[in-house]
Amino acid sequence: MRPRQLSCDLDFALVALRRALGLPRGAAARLFCIGRVPGWLAHALEQATQGELIRPRAQYDGPPPKRAPAAGRIIKR
């Protein structure tokens, strides 16, 4: 059996930071929010000032999404 390659994500880093700081369980989510709140507030203030929602300018460049079947329709495979 081949060893499984694991990739680290933000959750891994936050849990490692939580443990290094000796914080209680559940603190990793709070650390994530603490880092994000200033950006969320800045966006909210900008939207309130401009009177409109901020929309990303990026265009999706991936494959077209598969159509969902109509309600009650049976899919034959």
N, CA, C and O atoms as a CHARMM CRD file, in Angstrom:
* protein
*
  308
    1    1 MET  N      0.83500  -1.17000   0.00000 PROA 1      0.00000
    2    1 MET  CA     0.00000   0.00000   0.00000 PROA 1      0.00000
    3    1 MET  C      0.88900   1.24600   0.00000 PROA 1      0.00000
    4    1 MET  O      1.79600   1.37400   0.82200 PROA 1      0.00000
    5    2 ARG  N      0.61300   2.16200  -0.93500 PROA 2      0.00000
    6    2 ARG  CA     1.40600   3.39000  -1.03300 PROA 2      0.00000
    7    2 ARG  C      1.00800   4.37100   0.07000 PROA 2      0.00000
    8    2 ARG  O     -0.16700   4.47600   0.42300 PROA 2      0.00000
    9    3 PRO  N      1.99700   5.08600   0.61000 PROA 3      0.00000
   10    3 PRO  CA     1.63900   6.09000   1.61700 PROA 3      0.00000
   11    3 PRO  C      0.82700   7.21300   0.97100 PROA 3      0.00000
   12    3 PRO  O      1.11300   7.64200  -0.14700 PROA 3      0.00000
   13    4 ARG  N     -0.16500   7.66800   1.67900 PROA 4      0.00000
   14    4 ARG  CA    -1.02900   8.72400   1.16500 PROA 4      0.00000
   15    4 ARG  C     -0.37200  10.07800   1.38000 PROA 4      0.00000
   16    4 ARG  O      0.10500  10.38200   2.47400 PROA 4      0.00000
   17    5 GLN  N     -0.35200  10.89100   0.32400 PROA 5      0.00000
   18    5 GLN  CA     0.24000  12.22000   0.43400 PROA 5      0.00000
   19    5 GLN  C     -0.82500  13.18300   0.96600 PROA 5      0.00000
   20    5 GLN  O     -1.89600  13.32200   0.37500 PROA 5      0.00000
   21    6 LEU  N     -0.52600  13.83300   2.06700 PROA 6      0.00000
   22    6 LEU  CA    -1.45100  14.78200   2.64900 PROA 6      0.00000
   23    6 LEU  C     -0.96100  16.19900   2.37800 PROA 6      0.00000
   24    6 LEU  O      0.23800  16.47300   2.43200 PROA 6      0.00000
   25    7 SER  N     -1.88700  17.08400   2.08800 PROA 7      0.00000
   26    7 SER  CA    -1.50800  18.47300   1.90900 PROA 7      0.00000
   27    7 SER  C     -2.04700  19.28600   3.08100 PROA 7      0.00000
   28    7 SER  O     -3.15000  19.04100   3.57000 PROA 7      0.00000
   29    8 CYS  N     -1.26400  20.23900   3.51300 PROA 8      0.00000
   30    8 CYS  CA    -1.66700  21.08300   4.63800 PROA 8      0.00000
   31    8 CYS  C     -2.51700  22.23700   4.12900 PROA 8      0.00000
   32    8 CYS  O     -2.26600  22.77700   3.05100 PROA 8      0.00000
   33    9 ASP  N     -3.50700  22.60500   4.90000 PROA 9      0.00000
   34    9 ASP  CA    -4.34400  23.73200   4.54200 PROA 9      0.00000
   35    9 ASP  C     -4.37800  24.71100   5.70800 PROA 9      0.00000
   36    9 ASP  O     -3.63900  24.56000   6.68100 PROA 9      0.00000
   37   10 LEU  N     -5.22600  25.69400   5.60300 PROA 10     0.00000
   38   10 LEU  CA    -5.31100  26.71700   6.62900 PROA 10     0.00000
   39   10 LEU  C     -5.71900  26.13200   7.97700 PROA 10     0.00000
   40   10 LEU  O     -5.22100  26.56700   9.01500 PROA 10     0.00000
   41   11 ASP  N     -6.61200  25.15800   7.97200 PROA 11     0.00000
   42   11 ASP  CA    -7.04200  24.54900   9.23200 PROA 11     0.00000
   43   11 ASP  C     -5.85400  23.93600   9.97400 PROA 11     0.00000
   44   11 ASP  O     -5.73800  24.07100  11.19200 PROA 11     0.00000
   45   12 PHE  N     -4.98700  23.27200   9.24200 PROA 12     0.00000
   46   12 PHE  CA    -3.81600  22.65500   9.85100 PROA 12     0.00000
   47   12 PHE  C     -2.94900  23.71700  10.51900 PROA 12     0.00000
   48   12 PHE  O     -2.51400  23.55300  11.65900 PROA 12     0.00000
   49   13 ALA  N     -2.70300  24.80400   9.79700 PROA 13     0.00000
   50   13 ALA  CA    -1.86000  25.87600  10.32100 PROA 13     0.00000
   51   13 ALA  C     -2.49200  26.52300  11.55700 PROA 13     0.00000
   52   13 ALA  O     -1.79600  26.82500  12.52600 PROA 13     0.00000
   53   14 LEU  N     -3.80900  26.73400  11.52100 PROA 14     0.00000
   54   14 LEU  CA    -4.48100  27.35700  12.65700 PROA 14     0.00000
   55   14 LEU  C     -4.45800  26.45800  13.88800 PROA 14     0.00000
   56   14 LEU  O     -4.28100  26.93700  15.00800 PROA 14     0.00000
   57   15 VAL  N     -4.63500  25.16200  13.68200 PROA 15     0.00000
   58   15 VAL  CA    -4.58800  24.23300  14.81900 PROA 15     0.00000
   59   15 VAL  C     -3.16900  24.18200  15.38000 PROA 15     0.00000
   60   15 VAL  O     -2.99000  24.13700  16.59700 PROA 15     0.00000
   61   16 ALA  N     -2.16500  24.18900  14.51600 PROA 16     0.00000
   62   16 ALA  CA    -0.77800  24.20200  14.98400 PROA 16     0.00000
   63   16 ALA  C     -0.50500  25.47500  15.79400 PROA 16     0.00000
   64   16 ALA  O      0.14800  25.41700  16.83600 PROA 16     0.00000
   65   17 LEU  N     -0.99700  26.61000  15.32400 PROA 17     0.00000
   66   17 LEU  CA    -0.83100  27.86900  16.04600 PROA 17     0.00000
   67   17 LEU  C     -1.56900  27.82200  17.38500 PROA 17     0.00000
   68   17 LEU  O     -1.04500  28.27700  18.40100 PROA 17     0.00000
   69   18 ARG  N     -2.77100  27.27800  17.38300 PROA 18     0.00000
   70   18 ARG  CA    -3.55600  27.15600  18.61200 PROA 18     0.00000
   71   18 ARG  C     -2.80000  26.34200  19.64900 PROA 18     0.00000
   72   18 ARG  O     -2.72200  26.72300  20.81700 PROA 18     0.00000
   73   19 ARG  N     -2.24100  25.21100  19.20900 PROA 19     0.00000
   74   19 ARG  CA    -1.50800  24.34600  20.13800 PROA 19     0.00000
   75   19 ARG  C     -0.23500  25.01800  20.63200 PROA 19     0.00000
   76   19 ARG  O      0.10900  24.91800  21.81000 PROA 19     0.00000
   77   20 ALA  N      0.47700  25.71600  19.71500 PROA 20     0.00000
   78   20 ALA  CA     1.72400  26.38500  20.10100 PROA 20     0.00000
   79   20 ALA  C      1.46400  27.48400  21.13400 PROA 20     0.00000
   80   20 ALA  O      2.29400  27.72800  22.01000 PROA 20     0.00000
   81   21 LEU  N      0.31600  28.14000  21.02800 PROA 21     0.00000
   82   21 LEU  CA    -0.02100  29.21200  21.96000 PROA 21     0.00000
   83   21 LEU  C     -0.70800  28.69600  23.21900 PROA 21     0.00000
   84   21 LEU  O     -0.95500  29.45900  24.15300 PROA 21     0.00000
   85   22 GLY  N     -1.01600  27.39700  23.24400 PROA 22     0.00000
   86   22 GLY  CA    -1.66900  26.80400  24.40300 PROA 22     0.00000
   87   22 GLY  C     -3.11900  27.24100  24.56700 PROA 22     0.00000
   88   22 GLY  O     -3.63000  27.29400  25.68500 PROA 22     0.00000
   89   23 LEU  N     -3.77500  27.54900  23.47200 PROA 23     0.00000
   90   23 LEU  CA    -5.16700  27.99600  23.51300 PROA 23     0.00000
   91   23 LEU  C     -6.11300  26.79300  23.58700 PROA 23     0.00000
   92   23 LEU  O     -5.72400  25.68800  23.20800 PROA 23     0.00000
   93   24 PRO  N     -7.33500  26.98400  24.06400 PROA 24     0.00000
   94   24 PRO  CA    -8.28700  25.87000  24.18600 PROA 24     0.00000
   95   24 PRO  C     -8.80100  25.40100  22.82900 PROA 24     0.00000
   96   24 PRO  O     -8.65800  26.09400  21.82200 PROA 24     0.00000
   97   25 ARG  N     -9.40300  24.21200  22.82100 PROA 25     0.00000
   98   25 ARG  CA   -10.02800  23.68700  21.59600 PROA 25     0.00000
   99   25 ARG  C    -11.07800  24.66900  21.10600 PROA 25     0.00000
  100   25 ARG  O    -11.75900  25.30700  21.90800 PROA 25     0.00000
  101   26 GLY  N    -11.21000  24.79000  19.78700 PROA 26     0.00000
  102   26 GLY  CA   -12.18800  25.70900  19.21400 PROA 26     0.00000
  103   26 GLY  C    -11.61200  27.08900  18.94800 PROA 26     0.00000
  104   26 GLY  O    -12.25500  27.91300  18.29800 PROA 26     0.00000
  105   27 ALA  N    -10.41800  27.34800  19.43700 PROA 27     0.00000
  106   27 ALA  CA    -9.81500  28.66700  19.24800 PROA 27     0.00000
  107   27 ALA  C     -9.34400  28.87400  17.81000 PROA 27     0.00000
  108   27 ALA  O     -9.20000  30.01700  17.37600 PROA 27     0.00000
  109   28 ALA  N     -9.10300  27.80800  17.06900 PROA 28     0.00000
  110   28 ALA  CA    -8.62100  27.94200  15.69100 PROA 28     0.00000
  111   28 ALA  C     -9.64100  28.68600  14.83700 PROA 28     0.00000
  112   28 ALA  O     -9.26100  29.52500  14.02100 PROA 28     0.00000
  113   29 ALA  N    -10.91900  28.39700  15.00800 PROA 29     0.00000
  114   29 ALA  CA   -11.96100  29.10000  14.24400 PROA 29     0.00000
  115   29 ALA  C    -11.98600  30.57500  14.61900 PROA 29     0.00000
  116   29 ALA  O    -12.17300  31.43700  13.76100 PROA 29     0.00000
  117   30 ARG  N    -11.79900  30.85900  15.88900 PROA 30     0.00000
  118   30 ARG  CA   -11.77000  32.25800  16.32600 PROA 30     0.00000
  119   30 ARG  C    -10.56800  32.98700  15.75000 PROA 30     0.00000
  120   30 ARG  O    -10.67500  34.15400  15.37100 PROA 30     0.00000
  121   31 LEU  N     -9.41900  32.31200  15.67800 PROA 31     0.00000
  122   31 LEU  CA    -8.22900  32.92100  15.07500 PROA 31     0.00000
  123   31 LEU  C     -8.48900  33.25100  13.60900 PROA 31     0.00000
  124   31 LEU  O     -8.08900  34.31000  13.12500 PROA 31     0.00000
  125   32 PHE  N     -9.15700  32.34500  12.90800 PROA 32     0.00000
  126   32 PHE  CA    -9.49800  32.58800  11.50300 PROA 32     0.00000
  127   32 PHE  C    -10.36300  33.83700  11.37600 PROA 32     0.00000
  128   32 PHE  O    -10.10200  34.70100  10.53900 PROA 32     0.00000
  129   33 CYS  N    -11.39400  33.92400  12.21300 PROA 33     0.00000
  130   33 CYS  CA   -12.32100  35.07300  12.14200 PROA 33     0.00000
  131   33 CYS  C    -11.63300  36.37300  12.51400 PROA 33     0.00000
  132   33 CYS  O    -11.89100  37.40900  11.90000 PROA 33     0.00000
  133   34 ILE  N    -10.75800  36.33300  13.51300 PROA 34     0.00000
  134   34 ILE  CA   -10.04400  37.54500  13.92900 PROA 34     0.00000
  135   34 ILE  C     -9.24100  38.10600  12.75900 PROA 34     0.00000
  136   34 ILE  O     -9.15700  39.32200  12.58700 PROA 34     0.00000
  137   35 GLY  N     -8.65500  37.23100  11.96300 PROA 35     0.00000
  138   35 GLY  CA    -7.88400  37.67800  10.80100 PROA 35     0.00000
  139   35 GLY  C     -8.75300  38.20400   9.67300 PROA 35     0.00000
  140   35 GLY  O     -8.31200  39.04700   8.89300 PROA 35     0.00000
  141   36 ARG  N     -9.98000  37.71800   9.57700 PROA 36     0.00000
  142   36 ARG  CA   -10.87300  38.10100   8.48200 PROA 36     0.00000
  143   36 ARG  C    -11.76900  39.29000   8.77200 PROA 36     0.00000
  144   36 ARG  O    -12.17100  40.00000   7.85000 PROA 36     0.00000
  145   37 VAL  N    -12.08700  39.51900  10.04100 PROA 37     0.00000
  146   37 VAL  CA   -13.05300  40.55800  10.40600 PROA 37     0.00000
  147   37 VAL  C    -12.68100  41.94000   9.86600 PROA 37     0.00000
  148   37 VAL  O    -13.57100  42.63200   9.37000 PROA 37     0.00000
  149   38 PRO  N    -11.42000  42.38700   9.93100 PROA 38     0.00000
  150   38 PRO  CA   -11.11500  43.71600   9.38200 PROA 38     0.00000
  151   38 PRO  C    -11.46800  43.84200   7.89200 PROA 38     0.00000
  152   38 PRO  O    -11.96500  44.88300   7.46100 PROA 38     0.00000
  153   39 GLY  N    -11.21700  42.80500   7.12000 PROA 39     0.00000
  154   39 GLY  CA   -11.56400  42.82600   5.69300 PROA 39     0.00000
  155   39 GLY  C    -13.06500  42.83500   5.47700 PROA 39     0.00000
  156   39 GLY  O    -13.57600  43.56100   4.62400 PROA 39     0.00000
  157   40 TRP  N    -13.77400  42.01800   6.26300 PROA 40     0.00000
  158   40 TRP  CA   -15.24000  41.98300   6.15600 PROA 40     0.00000
  159   40 TRP  C    -15.82400  43.34500   6.48900 PROA 40     0.00000
  160   40 TRP  O    -16.71700  43.83000   5.79500 PROA 40     0.00000
  161   41 LEU  N    -15.31500  43.96900   7.56100 PROA 41     0.00000
  162   41 LEU  CA   -15.81300  45.28900   7.95200 PROA 41     0.00000
  163   41 LEU  C    -15.49400  46.34000   6.89100 PROA 41     0.00000
  164   41 LEU  O    -16.32800  47.19400   6.59000 PROA 41     0.00000
  165   42 ALA  N    -14.29400  46.28000   6.32900 PROA 42     0.00000
  166   42 ALA  CA   -13.92300  47.23700   5.28500 PROA 42     0.00000
  167   42 ALA  C    -14.84800  47.11100   4.08100 PROA 42     0.00000
  168   42 ALA  O    -15.27400  48.11700   3.51500 PROA 42     0.00000
  169   43 HSD  N    -15.15800  45.88100   3.68900 PROA 43     0.00000
  170   43 HSD  CA   -16.08600  45.67300   2.56900 PROA 43     0.00000
  171   43 HSD  C    -17.47600  46.19200   2.90300 PROA 43     0.00000
  172   43 HSD  O    -18.12000  46.83500   2.07400 PROA 43     0.00000
  173   44 ALA  N    -17.93600  45.91600   4.11100 PROA 44     0.00000
  174   44 ALA  CA   -19.26900  46.37700   4.52200 PROA 44     0.00000
  175   44 ALA  C    -19.33600  47.89800   4.52200 PROA 44     0.00000
  176   44 ALA  O    -20.31500  48.47900   4.05300 PROA 44     0.00000
  177   45 LEU  N    -18.29000  48.54900   5.05100 PROA 45     0.00000
  178   45 LEU  CA   -18.26500  50.01400   5.06900 PROA 45     0.00000
  179   45 LEU  C    -18.21200  50.58700   3.65300 PROA 45     0.00000
  180   45 LEU  O    -18.88600  51.57300   3.35300 PROA 45     0.00000
  181   46 GLU  N    -17.41300  49.97000   2.78900 PROA 46     0.00000
  182   46 GLU  CA   -17.32400  50.43600   1.40100 PROA 46     0.00000
  183   46 GLU  C    -18.66200  50.27300   0.68000 PROA 46     0.00000
  184   46 GLU  O    -19.08600  51.16000  -0.06100 PROA 46     0.00000
  185   47 GLN  N    -19.31600  49.15000   0.89700 PROA 47     0.00000
  186   47 GLN  CA   -20.61500  48.91900   0.26900 PROA 47     0.00000
  187   47 GLN  C    -21.64700  49.92200   0.78600 PROA 47     0.00000
  188   47 GLN  O    -22.46200  50.42900   0.01500 PROA 47     0.00000
  189   48 ALA  N    -21.61500  50.20600   2.08700 PROA 48     0.00000
  190   48 ALA  CA   -22.56300  51.16700   2.65900 PROA 48     0.00000
  191   48 ALA  C    -22.30700  52.56800   2.11300 PROA 48     0.00000
  192   48 ALA  O    -23.24800  53.31500   1.84400 PROA 48     0.00000
  193   49 THR  N    -21.03600  52.92400   1.95200 PROA 49     0.00000
  194   49 THR  CA   -20.68400  54.24500   1.42700 PROA 49     0.00000
  195   49 THR  C    -21.11600  54.39200  -0.02700 PROA 49     0.00000
  196   49 THR  O    -21.65300  55.42800  -0.41800 PROA 49     0.00000
  197   50 GLN  N    -20.87800  53.34400  -0.83300 PROA 50     0.00000
  198   50 GLN  CA   -21.20300  53.39700  -2.26500 PROA 50     0.00000
  199   50 GLN  C    -22.67400  53.10900  -2.53300 PROA 50     0.00000
  200   50 GLN  O    -23.18100  53.43200  -3.60800 PROA 50     0.00000
  201   51 GLY  N    -23.36000  52.51200  -1.57800 PROA 51     0.00000
  202   51 GLY  CA   -24.76900  52.20000  -1.76100 PROA 51     0.00000
  203   51 GLY  C    -25.02700  51.03500  -2.70000 PROA 51     0.00000
  204   51 GLY  O    -26.14100  50.88700  -3.20400 PROA 51     0.00000
  205   52 GLU  N    -24.01000  50.19500  -2.94700 PROA 52     0.00000
  206   52 GLU  CA   -24.18300  49.01800  -3.80500 PROA 52     0.00000
  207   52 GLU  C    -23.24000  47.90900  -3.34500 PROA 52     0.00000
  208   52 GLU  O    -22.25200  48.15500  -2.65400 PROA 52     0.00000
  209   53 LEU  N    -23.57400  46.67700  -3.74900 PROA 53     0.00000
  210   53 LEU  CA   -22.74300  45.54000  -3.39500 PROA 53     0.00000
  211   53 LEU  C    -21.47300  45.51800  -4.22100 PROA 53     0.00000
  212   53 LEU  O    -21.46800  45.92200  -5.38400 PROA 53     0.00000
  213   54 ILE  N    -20.40300  45.04500  -3.61600 PROA 54     0.00000
  214   54 ILE  CA   -19.14300  44.87400  -4.33700 PROA 54     0.00000
  215   54 ILE  C    -19.22500  43.55100  -5.07300 PROA 54     0.00000
  216   54 ILE  O    -19.48100  42.51500  -4.45800 PROA 54     0.00000
  217   55 ARG  N    -19.01600  43.56900  -6.34600 PROA 55     0.00000
  218   55 ARG  CA   -19.05400  42.34700  -7.15600 PROA 55     0.00000
  219   55 ARG  C    -17.66100  42.07900  -7.73200 PROA 55     0.00000
  220   55 ARG  O    -17.00100  43.00800  -8.19600 PROA 55     0.00000
  221   56 PRO  N    -17.20400  40.82200  -7.70700 PROA 56     0.00000
  222   56 PRO  CA   -15.89700  40.52100  -8.30300 PROA 56     0.00000
  223   56 PRO  C    -15.93200  40.72600  -9.81400 PROA 56     0.00000
  224   56 PRO  O    -16.95400  40.50700 -10.46500 PROA 56     0.00000
  225   57 ARG  N    -14.80200  41.14800 -10.34900 PROA 57     0.00000
  226   57 ARG  CA   -14.71800  41.38600 -11.79000 PROA 57     0.00000
  227   57 ARG  C    -14.21500  40.16700 -12.55800 PROA 57     0.00000
  228   57 ARG  O    -14.15700  40.18800 -13.78700 PROA 57     0.00000
  229   58 ALA  N    -13.85500  39.11900 -11.84900 PROA 58     0.00000
  230   58 ALA  CA   -13.29900  37.92500 -12.47900 PROA 58     0.00000
  231   58 ALA  C    -14.36700  37.18900 -13.28400 PROA 58     0.00000
  232   58 ALA  O    -15.54800  37.21200 -12.93600 PROA 58     0.00000
  233   59 GLN  N    -13.94200  36.54500 -14.35100 PROA 59     0.00000
  234   59 GLN  CA   -14.80600  35.72800 -15.18500 PROA 59     0.00000
  235   59 GLN  C    -14.45200  34.26100 -14.93600 PROA 59     0.00000
  236   59 GLN  O    -13.27400  33.90600 -14.88300 PROA 59     0.00000
  237   60 TYR  N    -15.46100  33.41700 -14.78600 PROA 60     0.00000
  238   60 TYR  CA   -15.22700  31.98200 -14.62100 PROA 60     0.00000
  239   60 TYR  C    -14.71400  31.41700 -15.93100 PROA 60     0.00000
  240   60 TYR  O    -15.30600  31.64200 -16.98700 PROA 60     0.00000
  241   61 ASP  N    -13.61100  30.68300 -15.86300 PROA 61     0.00000
  242   61 ASP  CA   -12.98100  30.18000 -17.07500 PROA 61     0.00000
  243   61 ASP  C    -12.92700  28.64900 -17.09500 PROA 61     0.00000
  244   61 ASP  O    -12.15600  28.06900 -17.85900 PROA 61     0.00000
  245   62 GLY  N    -13.73200  28.00000 -16.26800 PROA 62     0.00000
  246   62 GLY  CA   -13.71400  26.54900 -16.18600 PROA 62     0.00000
  247   62 GLY  C    -14.73200  25.91400 -17.10900 PROA 62     0.00000
  248   62 GLY  O    -15.36900  26.60200 -17.90800 PROA 62     0.00000
  249   63 PRO  N    -14.89000  24.59300 -17.00200 PROA 63     0.00000
  250   63 PRO  CA   -15.87000  23.89600 -17.84800 PROA 63     0.00000
  251   63 PRO  C    -17.28800  24.32800 -17.48000 PROA 63     0.00000
  252   63 PRO  O    -17.54900  24.68000 -16.33000 PROA 63     0.00000
  253   64 PRO  N    -18.19500  24.30300 -18.44100 PROA 64     0.00000
  254   64 PRO  CA   -19.57300  24.69400 -18.12000 PROA 64     0.00000
  255   64 PRO  C    -20.18600  23.71700 -17.12400 PROA 64     0.00000
  256   64 PRO  O    -19.92100  22.51600 -17.19300 PROA 64     0.00000
  257   65 PRO  N    -21.00300  24.21800 -16.19700 PROA 65     0.00000
  258   65 PRO  CA   -21.61200  23.32400 -15.21700 PROA 65     0.00000
  259   65 PRO  C    -22.59500  22.36900 -15.87700 PROA 65     0.00000
  260   65 PRO  O    -23.22400  22.70300 -16.88100 PROA 65     0.00000
  261   66 LYS  N    -22.72100  21.16900 -15.29900 PROA 66     0.00000
  262   66 LYS  CA   -23.67500  20.19000 -15.82300 PROA 66     0.00000
  263   66 LYS  C    -25.08300  20.63700 -15.44900 PROA 66     0.00000
  264   66 LYS  O    -25.31600  21.11000 -14.33700 PROA 66     0.00000
  265   67 ARG  N    -26.00800  20.48800 -16.37100 PROA 67     0.00000
  266   67 ARG  CA   -27.38900  20.87800 -16.10600 PROA 67     0.00000
  267   67 ARG  C    -28.02900  19.91900 -15.12100 PROA 67     0.00000
  268   67 ARG  O    -27.87700  18.70300 -15.23100 PROA 67     0.00000
  269   68 ALA  N    -28.73300  20.46800 -14.17700 PROA 68     0.00000
  270   68 ALA  CA   -29.46500  19.64100 -13.22400 PROA 68     0.00000
  271   68 ALA  C    -30.73500  19.14300 -13.89300 PROA 68     0.00000
  272   68 ALA  O    -31.35800  19.88200 -14.65500 PROA 68     0.00000
  273   69 PRO  N    -31.13100  17.90400 -13.62400 PROA 69     0.00000
  274   69 PRO  CA   -32.35500  17.39200 -14.23900 PROA 69     0.00000
  275   69 PRO  C    -33.58200  18.11400 -13.68300 PROA 69     0.00000
  276   69 PRO  O    -33.58700  18.57500 -12.54100 PROA 69     0.00000
  277   70 ALA  N    -34.60400  18.20100 -14.50300 PROA 70     0.00000
  278   70 ALA  CA   -35.86200  18.80400 -14.05900 PROA 70     0.00000
  279   70 ALA  C    -36.44800  17.93800 -12.94700 PROA 70     0.00000
  280   70 ALA  O    -36.19300  16.73600 -12.88800 PROA 70     0.00000
  281   71 ALA  N    -37.21800  18.54300 -12.08700 PROA 71     0.00000
  282   71 ALA  CA   -37.80700  17.80900 -10.95800 PROA 71     0.00000
  283   71 ALA  C    -38.63000  16.63000 -11.45500 PROA 71     0.00000
  284   71 ALA  O    -39.44900  16.77900 -12.36100 PROA 71     0.00000
  285   72 GLY  N    -38.41600  15.46200 -10.86700 PROA 72     0.00000
  286   72 GLY  CA   -39.17900  14.28400 -11.21000 PROA 72     0.00000
  287   72 GLY  C    -38.66400  13.53900 -12.44000 PROA 72     0.00000
  288   72 GLY  O    -39.20100  12.48700 -12.78800 PROA 72     0.00000
  289   73 ARG  N    -37.63600  14.06100 -13.10200 PROA 73     0.00000
  290   73 ARG  CA   -37.10400  13.42500 -14.30600 PROA 73     0.00000
  291   73 ARG  C    -36.09600  12.35400 -13.91400 PROA 73     0.00000
  292   73 ARG  O    -35.26500  12.57700 -13.03400 PROA 73     0.00000
  293   74 ILE  N    -36.16200  11.20100 -14.55800 PROA 74     0.00000
  294   74 ILE  CA   -35.24800  10.09100 -14.25800 PROA 74     0.00000
  295   74 ILE  C    -34.07000  10.17300 -15.21500 PROA 74     0.00000
  296   74 ILE  O    -34.24300  10.34000 -16.42200 PROA 74     0.00000
  297   75 ILE  N    -32.87300  10.05200 -14.66300 PROA 75     0.00000
  298   75 ILE  CA   -31.66000  10.09000 -15.47000 PROA 75     0.00000
  299   75 ILE  C    -31.28200   8.66600 -15.84300 PROA 75     0.00000
  300   75 ILE  O    -31.11000   7.82600 -14.95900 PROA 75     0.00000
  301   76 LYS  N    -31.15000   8.37700 -17.12300 PROA 76     0.00000
  302   76 LYS  CA   -30.69300   7.06600 -17.58200 PROA 76     0.00000
  303   76 LYS  C    -29.19300   7.12700 -17.80200 PROA 76     0.00000
  304   76 LYS  O    -28.67600   8.05800 -18.41900 PROA 76     0.00000
  305   77 ARG  N    -28.50000   6.11100 -17.28300 PROA 77     0.00000
  306   77 ARG  CA   -27.04200   6.09600 -17.45000 PROA 77     0.00000
  307   77 ARG  C    -26.63300   4.89700 -18.24500 PROA 77     0.00000
  308   77 ARG  O    -25.44400   4.70000 -18.49800 PROA 77     0.00000
